[in-house]
């Protein structure tokens, strides 16, 4: 029973992921977007069709590794040069604002030595 449920879960994930990937690629999206949406919909956080067991957890870790590999292979590094100036103009002020905001919002909770007042 456990092996049958595991294989049915894997087949459902593969075929539905491929189906949604083809639909998304038809509308000029990456097929990866459809596969990720399929995983979210079938997960316990979505519709709750599939619940993780030990075997699915192992395959999910393998799937995350493959997802990272695939997204790295699909990266267009030439576009980094193309948008270099606009990224710099947007990123530097945004990151400096966030760092300053974090620093000054933490000041009321620190004493003069840098230790937390409330622990």
C-alpha positions in Angstrom: 0.0 0.0 0.0 2.8 2.4 0.9 4.7 1.7 -2.3 1.6 2.1 -4.4 0.7 5.4 -2.8 4.3 6.6 -3.3 4.4 5.6 -7.0 1.0 7.2 -7.6 2.2 10.4 -5.9 5.3 10.5 -8.1 3.3 9.8 -11.3 0.9 12.6 -10.4 3.7 15.0 -9.7 5.5 14.2 -13.0 2.5 14.2 -15.3 0.7 17.2 -13.9 4.0 19.1 -13.7 4.8 18.3 -17.3 1.3 19.2 -18.3 1.3 22.6 -16.6 4.9 23.2 -17.9 3.7 22.7 -21.4 0.7 25.0 -20.9 2.9 27.8 -19.4 5.5 27.4 -22.2 2.7 27.8 -24.8 1.9 31.2 -23.3 5.6 32.3 -23.4 6.4 31.6 -19.8 9.2 29.3 -18.5 7.9 25.8 -18.0 9.5 25.9 -14.6 6.8 28.4 -13.4 4.1 25.9 -14.2 5.9 23.1 -12.4 6.4 25.2 -9.3 2.8 26.3 -9.2 1.8 22.6 -9.5 3.9 21.8 -6.5 2.3 24.6 -4.5 -1.2 23.5 -5.5 -0.7 19.8 -4.6 1.1 20.5 -1.4 -0.5 20.5 2.1 -0.3 24.3 2.0 -2.4 24.3 -1.2 -5.1 21.8 -1.9 -3.6 19.1 0.3 -3.7 16.4 -2.3 -0.2 15.1 -1.4 1.2 14.7 2.1 4.9 14.2 2.5 6.3 10.9 3.7 9.9 9.8 4.1 10.3 8.8 0.4 8.7 12.0 -0.9 10.9 14.1 1.3 14.0 12.5 -0.2 12.7 13.1 -3.7 11.7 16.7 -2.8 15.3 17.4 -1.7 16.5 16.0 -5.0 13.9 18.1 -6.8 15.2 21.3 -5.1 18.7 20.5 -6.2 17.5 19.9 -9.8 15.4 23.2 -9.6 18.5 25.2 -8.6 20.6 23.5 -11.4 17.9 24.2 -14.0 17.4 27.8 -12.9 21.2 28.3 -13.1 21.3 26.9 -16.6 18.4 29.1 -17.8 20.1 32.3 -16.6 21.0 34.7 -19.3 24.3 36.2 -18.2 24.5 38.6 -21.2 21.5 40.5 -19.8 23.6 41.3 -16.7 25.9 43.5 -18.8 23.0 45.1 -20.6 21.2 46.3 -17.5 24.3 47.0 -15.4 23.7 50.8 -14.9 20.0 50.5 -14.1 20.7 47.8 -11.5 23.4 49.9 -9.9 21.2 53.0 -9.8 18.3 51.0 -8.2 20.2 48.6 -6.0 22.7 50.9 -4.2 20.2 53.4 -2.8 17.7 50.6 -1.9 20.2 48.5 0.0 21.7 51.5 1.8 18.2 52.5 2.9 17.5 49.0 4.2 20.8 48.8 6.1 20.3 52.2 7.7 16.7 51.4 8.6 17.7 48.2 10.3 20.5 49.9 12.2 18.4 52.8 13.4 15.4 50.7 14.3 17.5 48.4 16.5 19.1 51.3 18.4 16.3 51.7 21.0 16.7 48.0 22.0 20.4 48.2 22.7 22.4 49.5 25.7 25.6 51.5 25.3 27.7 48.3 25.0 25.6 46.9 22.2 23.8 44.3 24.3 20.0 43.7 24.0 18.0 45.4 26.7 15.3 42.7 26.6 16.4 39.1 26.6 
